[in-house]
Amino acid sequence: MSILSSLKPTIIIGGGLGGLCLAQGLKRANLPFRVFERDDNASWRAQGYRIRVNGHGAQALQDTLPTHLWKLFEKTCAVTVPGFTGVSALSGQVTASSMQGGGGPPMPGPDIGPYTVDRTTLRGLLMLDLAPEEIEFGKEFTHYTLDVDDASVGTGTSASTTITAHFSDGSSFTGGLVVGADGLRSRVRREYQPDHVPIDTDGRAIYGKTPLTPAFTAQFPADALRNITLITSPTPPAVSVSIFLEPIRFPPAATASAVQAGLPTVSDYVYWVLASRSKTFGISDKELFALDHAQTAALSLSLTKDYAPSLRALLELQSVSNTSALRVGSFKPAIPVWGPKAYVTLLGDAVHAMSPSGGVGANTALRDAKRLCEALVAGEGRLTETAMGEYEDGMREYARVAIEGSAHGGKRIFGQPPFEECSALEL
């Protein structure tokens, strides 16, 4: 029997960007894996909008994807326009302009990128070439069980350990490693590290998109459609309503490349997020998250009734079916240290979710995927506890920096309070 045929597959719980990036890297290295996604199919729900892929994220994709998919990624990106514009919510006039980005402080990284991509397109790209038996939909993870050979205890190796993932439909799948890439509400984390609990930043957001049509651009200030723009009021962020936005424009060649590859395509749009503290919304969380798309869109208009008329066009002409509300959760920067296990680990939001205000959450997940993939390749599909500890320790360090930077952006946009003042997030 060959070494490859005896390898236990890596079980990836969650088909988001991080989990799929890991899957592509393992496939490229000819290592066995299986992705399990709880959604019924790839297009079961909206997969978000614009993502700014920074140097770390781009390096992770380039190092993990096969060459033809990396080239396709580059071909299908939207135009990236550097800089930041500040606009007064009351007057609609520009209050600040620079060639540096907004949000948190810049993070040093590889000299590659940045790229601007639609999340739905990127997720579709990351599923290309995956065989039907390599990714399963409609699989809601419930728990895992272990089968440990007593002879292997204390050796620090997973060679004699198997782990079985169980799903709500009664099925199960056995492999050598479970990777929890299942987001902020990760069930893998709740079983593996139940004391590692996210916090509620008290930030609430409504996010959506507005088509870049002639009717819209005729009303909205052109200066606010150049690059990343932050619309703010003169009142403190904790009691005001801010809007973060960026126009997303696709070159004709990018759309043509996506169509040729069979990827989802979208027309040009403005990505926007309206953010404030919970009390500003005037309704309870239960009521907020029970709103349908039309009701959420109506709330966005109510919250910005004092905005300059030209700015309100952003919300008056929004694509209502794409409007949703969001609770801004995060982990504290200091991710606790636990004894590493060779058979289970975490990736992305499952372990270090952060405020989207810094724009680095997805990039940090891609970085995780690259490093975990490299560790598995180096171990020929197996991980020792030492190798797992190196992956997790490195992740703790750069995730801490990312969470702190995101909190800086959150403070600026919606008055995010200090971490010690935040309560645990009820899951």
C-alpha positions, -999 to 999 in steps of 0.1 A, spaced: 0 0 0 14 35 -9 18 62 17 -8 83 -1 -34 56 -1 -30 51 36 -33 88 45 -64 98 65 -81 128 48 -82 162 63 -119 171 72 -126 207 65 -158 220 83 -170 250 64 -169 261 28 -160 297 32 -129 314 17 -104 300 42 -117 264 41 -118 264 3 -83 279 0 -70 251 22 -88 226 1 -72 239 -31 -38 238 -16 -42 202 -4 -56 192 -39 -26 209 -55 -3 188 -32 -23 156 -40 -32 152 -3 -67 138 6 -94 160 20 -131 165 22 -150 198 26 -184 198 44 -206 229 41 -239 233 59 -256 253 32 -276 232 8 -257 244 -23 -231 269 -34 -256 297 -40 -280 289 -11 -275 324 4 -258 357 -5 -220 353 0 -212 390 6 -198 416 -16 -164 433 -21 -132 421 -5 -99 440 -5 -72 413 -8 -40 427 8 -5 415 4 -8 386 29 -41 374 14 -27 377 -21 5 358 -12 -16 331 4 -37 327 -28 -7 327 -51 12 301 -30 -18 279 -25 -37 279 -57 -26 261 -89 -11 285 -114 -42 286 -137 -65 295 -109 -42 322 -96 -40 337 -131 -78 335 -133 -81 353 -99 -60 382 -112 -80 384 -144 -114 386 -126 -106 413 -101 -123 447 -101 -104 479 -105 -84 489 -73 -82 526 -67 -59 536 -39 -67 564 -14 -94 574 10 -120 601 10 -139 616 40 -173 631 34 -196 651 57 -230 634 62 -247 668 66 -233 688 37 -221 660 13 -188 679 10 -154 663 11 -137 667 44 -105 647 39 -86 631 11 -54 610 10 -37 583 -9 -37 561 21 -65 537 29 -91 543 57 -100 520 86 -72 507 108 -35 514 106 -17 499 76 -2 465 82 32 456 66 31 426 43 43 411 11 49 434 -19 19 420 -39 -15 434 -45 -38 448 -32 -66 433 -53 -104 441 -52 -127 412 -57 -163 403 -54 -167 376 -27 -192 356 -47 -168 354 -76 -138 345 -55 -157 318 -37 -168 304 -70 -132 304 -82 -121 286 -51 -146 258 -58 -134 253 -94 -118 219 -101 -131 204 -68 -147 171 -75 -183 164 -63 -169 139 -38 -144 165 -24 -171 190 -13 -205 181 2 -233 205 8 -262 203 33 -238 189 59 -244 205 93 -216 195 117 -227 185 152 -197 170 170 -166 148 166 -154 116 183 -119 102 187 -104 68 183 -69 69 198 -46 39 197 -32 36 232 2 29 218 4 63 202 -4 83 234 24 107 242 42 103 209 28 136 196 17 121 163 -17 116 147 -6 84 128 -26 62 151 -54 86 158 -86 90 138 -113 116 142 -148 112 131 -170 142 122 -207 137 128 -235 156 110 -272 164 117 -285 141 91 -270 111 109 -240 106 86 -203 107 96 -169 109 80 -136 97 95 -102 113 88 -69 123 105 -76 160 112 -107 182 116 -103 218 107 -129 241 121 -134 267 93 -170 272 102 -171 309 112 -179 330 142 -204 305 156 -181 275 150 -194 243 164 -159 228 161 -146 256 184 -174 252 209 -165 216 213 -127 219 211 -122 252 230 -155 260 247 -140 288 268 -128 307 238 -159 329 234 -163 359 211 -174 393 223 -202 417 213 -186 450 202 -220 466 204 -216 475 168 -246 470 145 -245 473 108 -267 473 77 -248 463 46 -258 463 10 -251 473 -25 -263 500 -49 -260 495 -87 -237 520 -104 -263 532 -128 -265 566 -146 -295 575 -125 -274 570 -93 -242 587 -105 -262 617 -116 -273 623 -80 -244 610 -59 -213 632 -54 -186 622 -78 -159 629 -52 -174 601 -31 -171 576 -59 -134 576 -64 -121 552 -38 -128 541 -3 -151 567 13 -163 572 49 -193 594 55 -194 607 90 -214 631 112 -199 658 135 -212 639 165 -191 613 182 -190 579 164 -208 561 194 -240 582 188 -238 589 151 -244 569 119 -215 564 96 -213 548 61 -183 531 47 -184 526 9 -164 517 -21 -173 517 -58 -167 483 -74 -160 485 -112 -151 456 -133 -131 460 -165 -148 443 -195 -119 418 -197 -126 407 -160 -162 400 -168 -153 381 -199 -128 360 -180 -154 352 -154 -180 342 -180 -155 320 -198 -146 302 -166 -183 297 -156 -180 320 -126 -207 341 -111 -206 377 -125 -220 409 -112 -225 444 -127 -207 474 -113 -220 485 -79 -212 505 -47 -205 483 -17 -216 500 15 -219 494 52 -240 516 76 -227 513 111 -234 526 146 -239 514 182 -269 492 190 -289 519 208 -289 541 177 -310 516 158 -339 522 181 -351 486 182 -340 455 200 -316 430 185 -344 405 183 -364 429 162 -334 441 141 -324 406 130 -360 396 123 -364 423 96 -367 412 60 -347 429 32 -373 456 25 -377 464 62 -339 466 67 -336 489 37 -364 511 51 -345 513 84 -313 524 66 -332 553 51 -348 562 85 -314 562 102 -299 586 76 -329 611 74 -305 640 83 -280 631 56 -275 655 27 -301 647 -1 -273 638 -26 -259 612 -2 -293 596 4 -293 585 -32 -270 557 -21 -298 542 0 -328 553 -20 -315 534 -50 -301 504 -32 -306 469 -43 -332 460 -16 -328 422 -20 -292 425 -10 -297 445 22 -291 428 55 -283 436 92 -252 424 110 -240 422 146 -203 431 148 -186 403 168 -150 399 176 -125 379 197 -102 396 221 -67 401 206 -50 377 230 -61 343 217 -57 318 246 -29 293 244 -40 256 247 -21 224 243 -21 216 206 -37 185 193 -26 168 161 -62 159 151 -81 192 154 -75 229 149 -93 261 139 -90 285 110 -104 320 102 -134 335 120 -138 303 140 -108 313 160 -101 350 154 -132 368 141 -128 406 141 -146 438 133 -149 442 95 -138 478 100 -101 469 94 -108 450 62 -84 421 71 -106 393 83 -107 374 51 -70 380 45 -62 366 79 -82 335 71 -64 330 38 -31 334 57 -42 306 81 -51 284 51 -17 289 35 3 281 67 -18 251 77 -15 237 41 23 242 42 25 223 75 4 194 61 25 193 29 57 193 50 43 164 71 32 146 40 -4 148 51 1 143 88 8 167 116 27 163 149 16 182 179 48 202 176 39 212 140 3 220 150 16 242 179 39 261 155 9 268 132 -13 279 161 13 300 178 21 319 145 -16 324 139 -21 339 174 6 365 168 -6 379 134 -43 375 144 -36 397 175 -23 424 153 -52 421 129 -78 422 157 -62 452 172 -61 470 139 -97 462 132 -107 475 166 -90 508 157 -111 510 126 -142 501 146 -135 529 171 -133 554 143 -164 542 124 -189 533 152 -172 540 185 -162 504 193 -156 503 230 -125 488 246 -124 450 247 -127 449 285 -160 467 283 -175 443 258 -197 414 270 -196 378 257 -215 372 225 -245 349 230 -243 322 203 
